[in-house]
Amino acid sequence: MNILIAGAGEVGTHLARLFSNADHDVILLDDDEVKLRRLSRILDVMPVKGSVTSISDLVEAKVKSADLFIAVPPYEEVSILSAMLAKKLGAKTTIARINNYEYLVPENKEYFKQLGVDEMVYPEHLGSQEIIASLKQVGTRQLFEFSDGRLLLLALKIRDNAPIANLTLSEAAELHEVNDYYTVAIYRDGKTIIPRGDNRFKHGDLAYVITTRPGIPQVLTDAGKEQFEIHNVMILGGSRIGKKVAKELEHHYKIKLIELNREKTMRLADFLENTQVVSGDGRSLDLLKEEGIHKTDAFVAVTDNSEVNILACQMAKKMGVRKTVAEVENMDYIDLAENIGIGTLINKKLIAASYIYRYTMKASVSHVKCLTATDAEVLELTAQPNSKITRGPLKNIDLPKDMNVGGITRGKDVFIANGETRIQPGDKVVVFALPSGLKKVEKMFS
């Protein structure tokens, strides 16, 4: 595809890296010449210096031949205007980054579509939904839902106390007559493994498993995770994400939100009906103790500083908080945060990339998730008639080594995949794939 990205900020840069690695033709438009020159040395992209709202600059960036135009400058108004201009100038599909949830209301989305904005992505909203999902299921590092929540992908840290620790996948399967989950990947020492039956679970592994709602207890028991209920949640940072999480959860949990900026604290106190808003520095251990962190079941750090979020979650862990969530926007810190056991990690760039990435795939893709700790993707695809994936049991199909089939939705039924599973046309299938396997996945389902 010909992809034009307007805005070379963190989201635009990450998307440029993702799409260029997938062999798309990427043009990156930004008014910062120094940044463009640096990025062109490390990414296979064509840099164009110019304004994302200049008609002449958009024309110079070949907007007319763009199959996909993605507007991700810092400001929402600029993003929307850029996408509108791109559509008028010939771009086939336009996507704009926004920060106003009311634009996503169906009737408003239709209005923007008439103006030329085909799709809008609100990373902060998507990030808040991931945090809320992770708080509703303790014991997991990440949780993603597919097929209206009937199939789930869980990421679990394996410790020595786990019954499956040091067992091979085949040996772990023998613990149960019927297996309610399937391990599609293991992240270990900075590398993602697509496991087979003879691979072994080790201490420190981050295991990605596909399961169903009824299968969750079996997964958590095998991973040595103790179930507990969350009642008290402390949120550090009154960012858009922190504000949305508090608003959605304040009638279900006891919420306390700490914000350093006093003016913002006053606005949050007016906006939130059932949340205790505290003005103070969440990096202060004395303040956290004073605000009752030892009574907190879950701690969510979503300030605009990745280092502060990581440090705060570390302190919360030492104070006995069992569930911690950190927003880590600095990509260089993700491995560090994962290795020191921070808990659930949220990254808006990866969330935005997940949402946008499916527009570049030829196969019928309903969901794509870029996973925080790995460079892998999880996709939900619909098997097409006569596609290779439907030509027999999975054990007889030559599946590439860089992909794994996890679960299938067929009408009202869901299945956990095994070697005997036969995928039928129309099935929705959850697939785990490394970057090298994405094109193979497309071919197998098309």
N, C-alpha and C positions, 0 to 999 in steps of 0.2 A: 504494500500500500504506500501511497504518497501521503505522509503525515506532516502537517505544519503545526508546530507548537509555538504559541504566542506567549512569551514570558519565560525567562531562564532563571526563575527562582528555584527553590528547593524542589517543588512539585514538578515544574517543567523539566528540570535537569534529570530528575529520577525517571520521568516518563521517557525522555530522550534516550537515556541509557537502556531502558527496558526495550524500547521499540527498535533501536539500532542493533541491539544484540539479537533481536528476532528477524534481522535482515530486511526491515522496512526502510524505505527512503525517508529520512527525517530532515526537515528544515527547522531550525531554531531561530525565532525572531525575538530580538531584544534590543534595547537602546544602550546597553552597557557593552562597549566594544572590548574592554579588557576581559570581562567575564566570558564573552563569546570566543575570544581568541584562546583562552585557557581551556574551555570546554571542547573546542574543535581539536585540540591536541590529544585529548583523552577519550573522546567519543567519535564515532563514525557518523557525524552529522554535518549538514551544510549550514554555517552560521550566516545570518543576515542581520545587519545593524539597522534598526529602525523602530518606529513607534508602532505598537500593536493596534492603534486606532487611526493610523495614517493610511488612506486609500492607496497612495502611491507606493508606500513601503509594503503593504500587503500584496500589491500587484507584483512588486519586485521579488517578493518571497514566493511567487508562483501559487497564490491562493486559488486561482482558477482551476488548477490541476490537482488540488488537495482532495484526496478521498476522505480524510478525516482532519478537521481543524479543532485544536484544543486550546482554549483561552484560559491561561492560569496566571495572569498578572496578580500583583498584591491586592488590588482593589476591585471589588465586585462590580461597580458601575463600568469600569474600564473593560472588565472581562465580558460583560454582557454586550456592550457596544462593539467590541472587537468581533465577537461571534456573529452579531447581526450584520456587520459590514462584510465579513467573510462569506456569509451565505449569499448576500446580494452580489458578491463578486465571483461566485461560482463554486465555492466549496460544497462538496456533496453532503457531508454530515458535520454538524458543529456541536461542540460541547463547551460549556462555560462553567468555571468554578464560581460558586456563590457562597454567601454567608448569612443568608436570610431564609429561614425555614418556610415562610409563607409563600415563597416562590414555587415550592414543591407541591403545594395544594393542587390537585388535578386540574381544576378550572384555570388556575394561574399558569400551570405548565403549558396548557393548550394555548393560552394567550402568548406566551413567549415563543412557542413553536411557530405561531403565525408571524411573529416578528423575525424569525430566522434562527432561533436558538433551539436546536433539536433536543438537546439533553442538558441537564444541569447537575453538577456534583457538589455536594456540601460536605466536605471531609469532616468537619467538626460534628455534624449530626451523625454521620456514619461511625465516627469514633466513639461518641457517647453511647450509641446502640451496642457497640462491642463491649464497652465497659459494663453496661447494664446486664448483658447476657452473661458475662463472666462472673458477676456478683450473684446471679441467680443459680449458678452451678459451681459450688466450691470444689476444691481438689484439682481443678484444671488450670493450665496456663492460658489456654485459648479455647474458645468454643465457637463454632460456626454452624449455622443451621441451613439445611437444604430441604427442598420439597415441603415447605411450610412447617419445618421443624420435625418432620418424621425421620429424617436421617441427620446425624450430627457428626461433625469432626471435632474430636477432643485432642488437645495436646497435654500430655501428662509427664511430669518429671519422675523418672524411675530412681528410687533409692534402694539401699540394701535391705530395707524392711519389706520390700514388695515381694509377694509370693512368686512373681514371674522373674525376679532378678536372677541373672546367671543361667536362666533357661533359654533354650532355643525357641523360636516361634512355634515349631512343631510340638515341642515338649509342653509349652504353655497351652497349646490348643487341647492337649490331652487332659488338662485339669478339669474339663467340662465335657459332658456328652454333647451338648449343643453350644456352639460358640456364638455369643451375641455381639461380638466385635471382631474387627479385622485390622491388623496393624499395617498401614500403608507406607509409613516412612519412619526412620529414626534419625534424629539429629545428634551427632556425636563429634566432639572435638573440632567444631567448625565445619563439619562436612555432613551432607545429607545422604543417607543410605536408603535405597529402595530395597527393602529386605525380602528375603525368601525364607523358606522353612528352616534352613540350617543357620540362619543368623541368630545371634544371641543377644538378649537384653542385658545391658550392663549398668552399673551404678553411674548416675549422672546423665543417662540418655534422656532425650526429650522424644517421647514416642507419640506419633500421630496415629490415632485410631478412628475408624468409622464405626458408628454404632447407631442403635435406635433408642428411643426414650426408655423402653423397658430394659434395654441392655446396659444402661448407665451404672446400676449397682454392681454388676459383674465386672465392668471395666475398673471402677474405683477400688473394688476389693482386691482384684489382681494386682493393681498398681500400688496397693498399700495405703490408699488415701482414706482418711477418716471423714465421714460426713458430719457437718455441723451447720447450724442455722445462723444466718446473719441477722442481727437486730440493730446494731449501732454501726454507722458508717461515718468516717471522718474524711472530708475532701479538702485537699490543700490546693488552693488556686481558684479564683473566681473567673477563669477563662470561659470562653463560649462552651467548651466541653464540660467544665465543672458546673457551670450554670444549668446546662441541659440535664446532666446526670442528677443534680439535686432536685430539679423541678419534677422529673419523672419518677423519682424514688421517694420524695418527701412524705407521701401519704402511705408508704409501705414500710419504710424503715425510719429510725431516729437518725436524722442527718445533722451533722455539724460541719460548717464550711468556714475555712480560715483563709482570709485574703489580706495581703500586705497593704494594698492601696486603700486608704481610708475612704476616699470619695467613692471608689467602686464598691466598697463594703456597704455604704449607705444605699446605693442603688440596688444591690443584691438583696438587702434586707427588705426593701420595699417590694421587690419582685417575687421573692420566695415566701410562700405563705406559712409553711410548716417546717422551716429549716432554721436552725440557730446559726447566725452569721457572726463570726468573730473577726475583729481587726487585729492583726498581729503577724509576726514573722514565723512561719511554719518551720524554719530551720532551727528554731530555738527549742532545745530539748526541754527546758523549763516550761515553756509555753505549752508544748504538747502534753507534758505531765499534768500541768494545771488544767488543761481542757479534757483530761480523762482518757488519754490514749490507751492506758492499760485496760480500760473497759471497752475498747473498740474492737469490733469483729473484723472490719474491713477498712483499709486505708487507701485512698485514691489520690495520687499526686499528679496534678495536671497544670502546673505553672508553665510559663513560657520558657523555662530553663531546664534542660534535660538533666544537667548535673544536680540541680536542686531536687528534682523529682527522684533521681536514683538515691541520693543521700538520704532524703526524707523516708523513703521506703525501707532503706537499710535500718534507720533508727527505729521505725515502726516495728520491723521484724524483731529487733533486739528487745523491744518493749513488750513482745508477746503477741502482736497482731498476727492473726493466722492467714489473712488474705490481703495482699497488697497489689496495687495496680499503678504503673508508672507510664506517663506519656514521655516517650523518648524520641525526639525529632532528629537528634544528631545520629546519623546512620553509623558513625564510627563507634558509638557507645552501645549499640544493640548487643553485640557479642559479649561485651563486658557485663552488661546488665543481666544477660541470660546466664552467664557463667557464675555470677555471684548470687544467683537465686533471688532476684528481685521479685519475681512473680509474673503477673500478666503485663505484657508490654504493648503499648499503643503507639502507632506511628501514622500520622495523617497522610504522609506521602504514599506509603504502601496501600493505605485504604483507598485513596483517590486512584492510584494505579489499578487496583483491583476492579474498581467500578468502571474505569475507562477501557481496560484491556480487552474486554469481551467484544468491543466494537471492531477490533482488528482481526477477529477470527472468522474463518469461513464456515466452520461447523456451527450447528445450532447450539449455542451456549447460553444458558440462563443465568449462571453465576460463575464468577472467577474470584478467587481469594489469593492474594499475595501474602504469604505467611511471614510474620515478623522476624523470626529467628533464622529462617532459611531463605534460599533464593528460589525455592520451589513454588508451584502454584497448585491450587485445588480448583477443579472445574466441575460444573454440572452440565453435562451435554445430553442431547437427545439423539439416540441412535437412529440413523436414517435407513430406509429400506435398501437392501443389498449392500450395506456397508460391511466392511471386513469384520467388525466387532460382532456381527450377528451370525457369522458363518459356522458356529459350532460352540461346544463348551469352551470356557476360557482356557482350560488346560491344553486344548488342541490348537489354540490360536497363538501364533508366534508374537506374544506381547513384547514390545521393546523393554530392555532392562531399565530404562529411565522413566518408566511409568508404572502405575499400579491401579487396578480397579478396586474400589472399596465397597460401594453399595448401589443398589438399584431400586428405583421406584417404578412400579407398574400399576397404573390405576390407583386403587386404594391400598395396594400391598407394597411393602418394602422388604428387601432382602439384603443380607450381608453376603458379599461375594465369596465364592470359593471356586476350586478348580472345576466343579461340575456345573457351575452356573452358566446358563445360556441366555445371552442378552437378545431381546426381541426388538424389532423396529418399533419406535415410539417410546421405548423405555428411557427414563431419565437416569443417567449414570454419573456417579461421583468418581472422579479420576484424580489421582495425585501424580504430578509430572514435574520432572526437572526441566530447566529451560531448554536443554537439548532434546527433550521429548515432546515439546508442545506441537511442533509441526506433524510429528508422527501420530499424536492423538487426533489431530484434525483429520488426517487421512483415514484413520481407522473408523471414524464415526461419520464420515461424509459419503 
